[in-house]
Amino acid sequence: MKKYLLMVQLILYPFENINAQTWVKTSAPTNIQYKDIRTFGKDIIYAFGKSPSDSTPQTLVSSFDGGQTWKVGTIPFLYTVYLVATPSGLVVGNGAFSNPTSNYTDDGGTTWKKVTGTETNYFFPAGILPNGKLLFSDQLFKSLSVSPDFISLGTKVSTAVTPDFTTFATNPSGRVIFGHEGNNGFDLAYSDDNGATLVNISLKNLIGTTKQAKMITYAGNNTFYAAGVNTELLKSIDNGNTWTTCAAISSGLYISSIKANSKGRLIVSKTGNIFMTSTDGGQSFSPINNGLPTYGNGNLGVTSDGQFWLAYSDGETGATTGGIYVFQDNLAVSENKKSSFEIYPNPAKNLVNINNIGKNANIKIKDASGKLIYTAISQNSKESIDTSRFANGVYFIHIQTNGITMTQKLIIQQ
């Protein structure tokens, strides 16, 4: 690998002024029309879709290193509405009434095993509780069960106060807010004991009219958001005890997913290629389609570090493609500052600058697949790299000095 002498360039604007907001396509396979996405922790991402038809097996795409590399597998079940990413792998509920069961894969979809105890039951995975256990929901008999190990059915813990409480979001302090999966999801429920008991929340009584609440997301600071497929967004800032209506979202068809992070950003996905964001608690929304194709739809995921991910299906006539995108914005700058070096501008075009790296530091740049594309030894504490030859996409800058390696993500947009 040829090494280059890096030239220093003075940048006249401060790092804090970075204000890039865009979706960046990862190196995940593009010959898939992605349907949905699931995440666990900071680095684990699962997405699945059809390729090339909607029949089984469906294609499962997984990353275990934060989107740097991707593995392709399959989901050999027809009805895969209920999927949960766990420390033991991806758990999938097969909703076929002729053969109900839950299954899991711990190798990205190469092999599948049955969740013990679900072979003759209608228990499907619903999500991870604050105590770290996996909650299963019984669609037929309206009961809940907590798995002790993610791969076997546990014991019944509760009977849902209203049918189909199968989606939920958690406050790490212990509060769980349940959404209503059914077509008439006009109520919520909460639990403070990991599902052992549920308390009904009547949105009609709280807000004064009928509101749907199917999708739930937690935004930190005891704040939850809820939405139905064809209604406005609801918000609670007191752990679900009271609810208000957020500002109206842009016109479109149906809400397909909502996700929030603890940094103050909320993103809403609607069919018709509409993606809206709010950074003021739902008081206002603005579009964020930058970096996406003109037509399409997508569902959202968010990793524990606050990074938003998008499983996207291109809606162009006759298209059989899609992609997995990651959202880059100025709210993520604080995360990058945890490292002792700075990179700017980010996203970059023809040039990226690296600050506070020290002399004789080993600089490496790898693309999203992990391939080494650049290496050099720093001559100064501030260095500049010509990126005009780099293709658009996600890269990782690794700085090694005094036996310590630090990494930051770099976006190239020519």
N, C-alpha and C positions, 0 to 999 in steps of 0.2 A: 504494500500500500504506500503510495507516494505521499510524502509529508510536505506541508506547505508552511512557509513563513507567514505568520499572521500580521497584518498591519493594523495599527490603532487608528480609530476614527472617533472624533468627539461628537457626541450626540447632544443636541441643544434642547431636548425636552426630557423631563424627568420620567423615571420608571412608573411612578404613580399615576401618570396621565394616560396609561394604556386603556383603551376603551373599545376593544374589539369584541363583537358579538356575532358569532357565526357558527354554523354547523360544519364540521369537517368530516369528510368521509374516511373511514378507517380502511384497513387492508382486508377486511372480512369479505367473503365471496359475494359477488354481485349478481350471480345467476339465480337468485332466490327472491321471491316476493315475500318479504318478511311479514309475519302476522303479529308477533308479540315478543317481549323481551323480559328477562328476569335477572336480578343481580343479587349477589351476596358479598358483604364486606366491601373492600376497596377494589379488589382485583378480579372478581369472578363475574362473568357476564355470559348469559345464555340467550340466544335468539333462535326462533324457528320460523319456517314458512314452507311454501310449496315450490317444488322444482322438479319437473316443469309443470306438473298438474296438481290438483287439489286432493289427489288420492293418497293413501298411505303407501310407503312410509313417507313421512314429512322429513325435511332436512333440519337437523339441529346444528347450530354453529356455536362454539364455545370458546371463551378466552379465560385463561387463569392467570394472566399477567397484566391485567388492566388494559387490554386491547392491543398489545404489541404483536401478539401472534394469535392465530385462530385455528381451531380444530373442527373438522366436519364429521358429523355422525348422523344418526336418524332417530326419529320418534315413530315407532311402528304401531301407533294407535290412532284410531280415526277421530275420536272426540277428545281434544286436549285443551279444555277450557281452564282447568285447574293445574297450574304449575307453580312450584315453589323451589327456589334455590336454597340449599341447606349446606352445612359443613360436610355432609356425607354425599353430596351430589345433588342432582336435579330430581325432584319427585313430581310425577305426573299422574293425574287421575284420568283414567279411561272411563268416560261417562256413558258408554254404550250400555243400555239397560239389559241387553242380552248377555253381557259379560262385564259387569262392573268390577273394577279393580284399580289399585294404585300401584305404580311401578317406579323404580328409580334407576338412574345410571350414575356411576361414579367414575366413568372414563369418557365423558363427553358424547355418549350415544353409541359407542361401539357395542356394548353389551347392556342388557336390561335385566333386572330382577324384580320379583314381586315384593311389595311391602307386606310382610307377614301379617295375616289377620284380615286383609281387605278382600280376599278372594270371593267371599260370599256376602259382602256388605257394600253399602253405597257411600263409604267414607272416602272423601277426596281431600287432598291437601289444601289448606286455606292460607297459611302463613306462619311466620316465626313469632312466638310470644315474647314478652319482655324477659321471661326467665330462660330464654334460649331454646325452648321446646317447640316442636312442630305441632300445630293444631290441625286436626282433621275435622271436617264437617260432613255429617250424614244428611244428604239431600232428601232421602226418602222419609226418615223417621225424625228429622229435625233435632238431632242431638250432636254433641261435640265430644271429641276424644283427643287426649294429649299423648303424643308419642314420646317415649323415653329416649329414643335413639335415632329418630328420623326414618328408620327403615322397618319399623314394626308398629302395628296399631296398639295404642295404649288403652286406658280404661275410660269409660264414659264419665264426663265431668259435669255436663249440664244439658238441659233441654232449652233450646232457643225460645225466647218469649214470642218471637214472630218467625214464621218460616223463612228459610233461605238466608240467614245471616252467615254468609260464606266469605265475605271480603272484609278486611280490617286493616287498620294502621295502629302502630303502638307508640306510646310515649315511653322512652327507656325507664322512666321513673315508676312505671307500672300500669298506667291507664291504657286500656285497649278500646278503641272505637270500632264497632262493627257496622258495615254497610249491608244493604239489602240487595241480594243478587237477583231477585225476582223482578218481574215486570212492574209490580206495584210497590216499588221500594220507597215508601213514604215515611219510613221510620228508621231510626238508628237504635243502637244499643251500646252500653258500655260495660266494661268489667274491670275491677281492680284486683282480681284474684286469678288472673291467667285463665279466664273462661269458666271457672267453677260456678260462678253466678253471673247472670246478665241482668241489667236494668234497662228497660225500654225508654227510649227518648222519642217523644212524639213531636216531629217537626211542625205538624199542623198546629199544635197547641203553642209551640214556642214562637213561631214566626207569623202565625195567623192565616196561613194558607197551605195548600198541599205542595210539598217540595219532594223531589226524588233525591235519594242518597245511596247510590250504588258504589261509587268510587271514593276511596278515602286516602288521604295522604297526610303525613305529619311534617310540620315545618319548624319544629323546635319551639322553645319558650311556651309550652303548653298550647300551641296553636295547631288546629286541625283544619283541613279543607275537605269538603264533600261535594259530590256532583252526581246527577243522573245523566243518562245519555242524551236527553233532549231538554235539559233545564239549565238554569243559571247555576253559578258556583256559590256554595255556602261556606261560612267561616265561623270558627269558634276560637276565641283566645283564652278560654278558661277551662281547657281540658274537656270540652264537649258539653258543659252544663248549659250554656246558652249559645244560640246560633244567630247569625245575621246573613243577609244577602250581599254578595260582592257586586262590584260594578258589572254591567252587561259586557259580555264577550262578543267579539266580532261575529257578524252573521256567518252562517255556515250550516252544515247539517247536524251531525251528532257529535257529542263529546266522546272520544274514544279512550283517553287516559289523562290523568292529572298527576303531577309530581312536584314536590317542593323540597328544598334543602334548607339547612340551618343557617345559611348565609343570607337568607332573605329573598331568594328567587323562587317563584312559582311558574311552572310552564303547563299550559293546557293544549292538548292535541284534539283537533276536530277533523272529521272527515271533510274532504274537499281541499286538502293540502293547507289547512289553517293551523298555525302554531302561534299561540299568544303567550306573552309573559307579563308578570307583574312583580315589581320589586318594592311595592308600597303596601303590602298586605291586602291585595285585591281591590284597592281603591281605583286603579286604572290598569288597562292592559294595552300592550303594543305588539305588533306582529314581529316574529323572528323566523323568517323563511330564508334568510341569507345563507347561501351554500347548498340549498336543496334544489332538486329539479323543479320544473314549473308545475307539474301535476304529480299527485301521489297522496299517500296517507301513511301514517306511522303511529306507533305506540311508544311510550316513554318508560325509561327506567332511570334510577338514580343510585349511585354507589355511595358507600358510607362516607367518602371524602367530599360529598356534595357535587360530584360530577354527573351531568345529565347525559344519557345515552338514548339513541333513537333507532328502533328497528323500522325500516322504511321500505315501502313498496311503491315502485314507480307506476304512476297512473296513466302514463302516455298510452294511447291506443295501440294495442297489440304488444305492449311491453311485458316481458317476463323477467324483469330485473328488479333489484332493490339494493339496499346497502345498510350498513350499520354506521351511524354517525355519532360523533361526540361533540358536545356544545362547549365552545370556548367563549369566555366573557371576562369582563373586568372584575367580577366578584370572586374569581378564582385566583386573583393576584396574591391575596394574603396567603394562600396555600404555597405558592411558589416562593414567597419570601422566607419560608421556613428553612430553605437552603441558604448557605452562606454566599452564594453567587447569584447574580442577576443576569437575565437575558432580555434584550430589547432591540428592536420592536418585536412583539410576539402577538399576532402572526407577523411573520417577516416576508419580504419579497426578494430583494436582491442582496440584502445584507443583514446579518444578525450580529449583535455586539454582546460580548460576555464581560461582566464586571466582577471584581473582587475574587479573582481566581488565583492570584499569586504567580510568581515566576516559576517556570519549569513544571507546570501542571500538565498532566496528560489529558488531552481533550479528545473525546471520541463522539461521533454522531452516528446513530443507528436509525434505520427506518422502522416502520411499524411492524415489520416482519422479523426484526432483530438483526438484519444484515448491516454489517459495518460499512459505511459509505465515506467516512472521513476520519482522519486522525492527525494530530499535530501536538507539538510541545509548545506551551505558551512562552513568549518572550517577555511579557509584561503582565501586570495585574489586570489590564484591560486589553481585550483582543477583539478583532472583527473578522468575520468569516464571510466570504463571497458565497451566497446561496442562490445565485442566478441560475445555476445549472441543476438545482434540486427540483424534482417534480412536486406538485402540490400534494399535501398530505401531512400526516403526523410523524414527527421525528422525536428522538430522545437524545439530549446532550448529556454525556457523562463526563464529569470532571474528577480526576483522581489526583490527590495530593496528600502527602504524608501518610500514605496507606489507607486513606479514606476516600470512598467513591460517593459522589453526590450526583443526582439525576434530576433533570427538569424536562418537561415536555415542550417541544417547539412545533409551531404550526407554520407551514410554508404555503403561501397563496400568491402565485405569480399574477 
